[in-house]
Amino acid sequence: MSHVDILQVKAKLSSFVKALESGVESEIVITRDGKPVAKLVRFAAKPKNRRRLGLANGMYPMMTQEEFDASNDEIWATLYEKDRPGQET
C-alpha cells in the first residue's frame, strides 16, 4: 500500500492503474496535504452464479392452473380480512 499525493495521481493516473492491474500494488491511498482522502483499489469482478434450470424439480406437487387458482379467495381473505371485490358472499 502506497500513499500518493493527489497531484501525482492526476499527472500519472494510467501508471497507477497499470500497477494495480499487474498486482504490483494492492491499493493506493490518495492524499491531500498529507491526509488520506481516497483509496484506489483493483476492481475484482464478482463471478456470476449460474442458475441451474429445474433445481426445484419434484419438490412441489404438479397441479393444473385451476387447482393453483382455487385458493386465491382464501388467500385474499387472509391478507385483507374481507371479501374480494366482485365476489359474491
C-alpha positions as CSV (number, residue, x, y, z in Angstrom):
1,M,0.0,0.0,0.0
2,S,1.5,3.3,-1.1
3,H,0.5,6.8,-0.3
4,V,0.4,9.2,-3.2
5,D,-0.4,12.9,-3.4
6,I,-3.5,13.8,-5.4
7,L,-1.4,16.0,-7.8
8,Q,0.8,13.0,-8.6
9,V,-2.2,10.8,-9.3
10,K,-3.6,13.5,-11.6
11,A,-0.4,13.5,-13.6
12,K,0.2,9.7,-13.7
13,L,-3.1,8.0,-13.2
14,S,-2.6,5.5,-16.0
15,S,0.7,4.3,-14.4
16,F,-1.0,3.8,-11.1
17,V,-3.8,1.8,-12.8
18,K,-1.3,-0.4,-14.5
19,A,0.4,-1.0,-11.1
20,L,-2.9,-2.2,-9.7
21,E,-3.7,-4.3,-12.8
22,S,-0.4,-6.1,-12.7
23,G,-0.5,-6.7,-9.0
24,V,2.5,-4.6,-8.1
25,E,0.2,-2.6,-5.8
26,S,-2.8,-3.9,-4.0
27,E,-4.2,-0.4,-3.1
28,I,-3.1,3.2,-3.4
29,V,-4.1,5.7,-0.8
30,I,-4.6,9.2,-2.3
31,T,-3.7,12.0,0.0
32,R,-4.2,15.8,0.0
33,D,-1.8,17.8,2.2
34,G,-0.6,14.5,3.7
35,K,-4.1,13.4,4.8
36,P,-5.8,10.3,3.2
37,V,-8.8,11.3,1.2
38,A,-9.5,8.3,-1.1
39,K,-8.3,4.8,-1.9
40,L,-7.7,3.4,-5.4
41,V,-8.1,-0.4,-5.5
42,R,-8.2,-3.0,-8.2
43,F,-11.7,-3.9,-9.3
44,A,-12.5,-7.6,-8.6
45,A,-15.3,-8.7,-10.8
46,K,-17.7,-10.9,-9.0
47,P,-18.2,-14.2,-10.8
48,K,-21.8,-14.7,-12.0
49,N,-23.6,-17.5,-10.3
50,R,-25.2,-19.6,-13.0
51,R,-28.7,-20.7,-12.2
52,R,-29.4,-24.3,-12.9
53,L,-32.8,-24.9,-14.5
54,G,-35.0,-27.4,-12.9
55,L,-33.4,-27.0,-9.5
56,A,-36.7,-27.4,-7.6
57,N,-38.0,-30.2,-9.9
58,G,-40.0,-32.7,-8.0
59,M,-40.1,-30.6,-4.8
60,Y,-43.7,-29.3,-5.4
61,P,-46.7,-31.3,-6.5
62,M,-47.9,-30.9,-10.1
63,M,-51.2,-29.1,-10.4
64,T,-53.3,-27.5,-13.1
65,Q,-53.9,-23.8,-13.3
66,E,-57.4,-24.3,-11.9
67,E,-56.0,-26.1,-8.8
68,F,-53.4,-23.4,-8.4
69,D,-56.0,-20.6,-8.5
70,A,-58.5,-22.4,-6.3
71,S,-57.1,-20.9,-3.1
72,N,-57.0,-17.3,-4.3
73,D,-60.1,-16.2,-2.5
74,E,-58.9,-17.8,0.8
75,I,-55.5,-16.0,0.4
76,W,-57.2,-12.7,-0.3
77,A,-59.4,-13.0,2.8
78,T,-56.4,-13.9,4.9
79,L,-54.4,-10.9,3.8
80,Y,-57.1,-8.3,3.6
81,E,-59.7,-9.8,6.0
82,K,-62.6,-9.0,3.7
83,D,-64.2,-10.4,0.6
84,R,-62.6,-9.9,-2.7
85,P,-64.1,-7.2,-5.0
86,G,-66.6,-8.6,-7.4
87,Q,-67.0,-11.8,-5.4
88,E,-70.4,-12.8,-4.0
89,T,-70.6,-13.6,-0.3
